[in-house]
Amino acid sequence: LIQQTTQDYSIEVLNPPPDACDPEEWKTFFETILESECTDNHVVLCSIALNNQELIHHLAECRRLLLKLELMTPLGVKFDKENIDDVVNEIPIPPLWKRILCCASDPNKILSKIKFHE
């Protein structure tokens, strides 16, 4: 027996209109097209996967920077992403020699990068 997979019944749309992101609208569209082609025109599932590599990159970078800030947070200071400005004010700025020789980071610069990626 030949085993069938979801790929046997999947359709990929290349270059759809930018505003076409409603799965129900796509489902209706495909059922309408299939109506004339076959007797069983039921679409079981319609999902939309956007080409969002840039968004994923920004989210990953933001998470990396937040972890860096969390590791810099002094003991006794609660790391709270909702009040990140207050947390950064509690983190001491490393001396210049550490920033040059040890690649230590200024917490304010990390915060500005996080805000850029949001």
Secondary structure, 3 states (H helix, E strand, C coil): CCCCCHHHHCCCCCCCCCCCCCHHHHHHHHHHHHHCCCCCCCCCCCCCCCCCHHHHHHHHHHHHHHHHHHHHCCCCCCCCHHHHHHHHHHCCCCCHHHHHHCCCCCHHHHHHHHHHHC
